[in-house]
Amino acid sequence: MQLTIDKLIYGGDGLARLPANEQGPGKAVFVPFVLDGESVDVALREQKRNFARGELEKVLVPSPRRVEPLCPYFQRCGGCHYQHTDYDHQLEIKAAILKENLRRIAKLELESPLTVHPSPPWNYRNRTRLKVQTQPEFAVGYYRLNSHALLPIDHCPISSPLINRAIAALNGGRSHDWPQLDEIELFANADDSQLLVELDCAPDTSQSAAQTLAEGIHKLIPQAAGAAAFASAARDRQPQRLASSGATELLYQSQTASYRVTAGAFFQTNRRLVDALVTAVTVNRSGRTALDLFAGVGLFSSVLARHFEKVVAVEASPISHADLGYNSPANVKAVRAMSEQYLKNVSGKLPPDLVVVDPPRSGLGETVVHSLVTLGAPRIIYVSCDPATLSRDLGGLLRGGYRIEQAHLVDLFPQTYHLESVFHLVR
């Protein structure tokens, strides 16, 4: 049927509505790869009670912002969502989505200006995770759109040049027999001169088989400083390293700081905006004590330490915590704990001047928000990768007496619907 796209929503889809009927306004229809204002032919693929999902058949009246996608895999690969529009429009879409989430969920009309930090739109990723197929022949790639079937690729335009050379090398190794291999993650250092390779192996992989695999991949990929093999089953909880070949960490030298990043640790994926993100969080911040929750390897702590007498950095992952300790100067106390439990233990004992929170996609949650309100720091800086959970948490913080002083959109993920934001709250 023919529909008109009202707007784009978080997740990459466009929102349209079926015709109204005697029961009321038509239900919402979600359609990928469209733009606001376009008239499109859509085939309905899924009908639910309150919404439907459609597949784009034809663009009847295109948006003037529509462009030809650069990547030959676009619309077949599930990784990118916005390659069909120019980059300035992508930023406009993300800013509108962020503000709409704040309005709908937090009941907040953003009054302070939203500062947008753009990225080079291509070759920006320093970390790329590839699915692996070993039978009937070896291939690497991504999941097909809305599927767990592999789409083999020979390059990825949003990944760094060095990562793309590694993809070519892996494809050149198709004659190798690696049945234990499930996924490969390629992590490049700041100047794109070295790679760290992380391998996810089938749960029953022996240490000797993992060692053979790590050595084979390390040898195959030029500029690989090393390869580390992990057991897939444990990776989402506490990665279990089975074997390694060569180095197990890289030194990531940004303009603001130097970080050791070990295989299995988290680090931001946009090689062009690491410094912009750190600056958006730390610039003009100083005092006696700063608390950095979900600290990772110390992305913010290392810089905050230059302007605060003491920094307490809290991280739960044992691998990231080890890097945090290594990267921290003497006035940073690295604590291995869940942020929720740490706040519970220090309630009423720690009077920080600043709290920085950088939670996972699930956000802070009600308990941590309540603990932060009780802690009563005069300033909180919230780094978010999900506008919905951000809006939920901001609602609780605003009700607790905080107000928004600054708002930043840091576009760490061009061509995709994902967006990073930084909010400065004061009390």
ABEGO torsion letter per residue (X at the ends): XBBBBABBBBGGBBBBBBBBBAAEBBBBBBBBGBBBGBBBBBBBABBBAABBBBBBABBABBBAABBBBABAABGABAABAAAABBAAAAAAAAAAAAAAAAAAAAGBBBABBBBBBBBBABGABABBBBBBBAOABBBBEBBBBGBABBBBBABBAABBAAAAAAAAAAAAAAABBBAABABBBBBBBAAGABBBBBBBBBAABBAAAAAAAAAAAAAABBGBABBBBBBAAAAABBBBBABBBEBABBBBBBAABBBBBBBGBBBBABAAAAAAAAAAAABGBBEABBBBBGAEAGAAAAAAAAABABBBBBBABAAAAAAAAAABBAABBBBBBBAAAAAAAABGABBBABBBBBBBAAEAEAAAAAAAAAAGBABBBBBBABAAAAAAAAAAAAAAGBBBABBBBBBABBGBABBBBBBBBBX
